[in-house]
Amino acid sequence: MKRIKESIYHPLSFFSTIEGRLNNLLEDLESQWKVFAFVRDNPGTADEGVIKSSQELLKKNPEDIAIYQEQISRWTQEAQGGLQQKDLGVLAQKLSKIRALNSKLLDLTKYLSRNTFSKEPERSDKELV
């Protein structure tokens, strides 16, 4: 099933809501980075299924990131005053960090998927008969 996202414009009064969502997303990605870095450094600590499911979720994040980017761009065009511009700049930097970390995580999960064990043990030809 293809995920369809429709951009919904929010007024600037939703700033704190969007900021909270981005903070949560960044925190989640940082947590995942720690886990997958541990897996990378300790082979055999995660199975292929865990890596693949995480990878699928990470592949969907760019869609959300694009929507947040559009929202921040709209707000930047509307912003009145230096404080709003400054806050939006901080939010844009956070979104940039999220985009970069998501990309790094995708690369790491691709590496891990080539170097992790399968949950299903390999069977000999005799066992399959």
Secondary structure, DSSP 8 states (H G I E B T S, - for coil): -----------GGGHHHHHHHHHHHHHHHHHHHHHHHHHHHSTTSSBHHHHHHHHHHHHHHHHHHHHHHHHHHHHHHH--SHHHHHHHHHHHHHHHHHHHHHHHHHHHHHHHHHSSB-SS----HHHH-
